[in-house]
Amino acid sequence: MGFFELLSGKPLRERADALIQSFSKRCPLPGARRKSLSNREIEGALESLYRDAAAFSREQRLGIVGRARFAKAFQDELLGRGYPADLVMKITSAVSAKALVRKESP
């Protein structure tokens, strides 16, 4: 993916959508599921989400602006799927902190 293609935001939205599709299969909205999810199921869905977002960030070598744009696209996609705003904020913050923050080498 080229720099100018990344700035258009379309690839970021597409990847955010793919991550959320995968997440929503494992952790659907409360009204869309038949049974309550266990904490283990929720944690597994979130860990997978963090891992996939981090992999995307590394693969695309996202800088500060790219990571911020990806987090915003991710947030917008979750809201668009009907997840509650307070949950969206928590998930987006966690994805940003756990997956999109670059870890500095000592």
N, C-alpha and C positions, 0 to 999 in steps of 0.2 A: 504494500500500500504506500503510495507516494505521499509526500508532505501535503501537497495541495488537495489531494483526495481526502486526506484525513481532516483537513480544515473544513471541508464541506459538511462534515458531521454525519453523512449518510452511512459510512462504514461503522461508525461508533453506534449509531442507532440500531443498525442491523445486528451488530454483535450483542448489544444490550438486550434487544428483543430475543435473540437466541438463548442467552443466559436465563432470561426470565421465563421463557417457554419451558426450559428444562427445570427450573426451580418450581414453577407452578404445577408441573406434573407431580413432583415429589411433595410439594407443600401448597395445595390449592387453597383458595379462599375458603373461609369457614362455611359459607353457604353452598359451596360447590362440592363438598365432600360428604361422604356418608358417615364417617366415624371421626372421632377426635384423633389427632396425631399425638404420638408419644413425644416426650422431650428428645429422645434419641433420634426419632425420625426427623424432627425439626432441626436438630443440631447437624445431622448428616446432610440435610438439604442445604443448610447454610454453609457448612464447610466445603461442600462441592461448589457452591456458588463462589465463595471466596477464592478457592483454588483456580477455578476457570477464569475469573476476572483477573487474577494475578498473572496467569499464563498469557492472557490476551495483552495485558499491559507490557509484559516482558517481550513477547513476540513482536509487537508493533513498536517497541521502544518508545512508549509514550512519555513525553515530557510533562512538565507541570500543566501546561494548557491542555494537552491531550487527555491527561488523567482527569482534569476538572470537567472537560467536555463529556468524557465518558460517564463520569458520575452523574452529571446532569441528565444525559440521555437515559441512563439507567433509572434514575428517579422518575423521569417523565413516563417511561414505559410502565413502571410499576403502578403509577397513578392511573395511567390509561387503562390498565387491566382491572381497576377497581379495588386495589388494595387500599386499606385505610391510610390516611395521610400520616398519622402518628407512627404506624408500622413502617411505612415507606421511609420516613425520616430515619428511623432506627436502623433499618436494613441498609439504606444508602450510606449512612455514617459508618456502619460496620464494614461495608465493602470498601469504602474509601480508606478507612484506617487499616484494615487487615490485608487488603489486596492491592490497593493502588498507591500506597506510600512506599517509596523506594527505601530499601534498607541499605544503609551506608556500610561499607566494609571498614573494619578497624585499621 
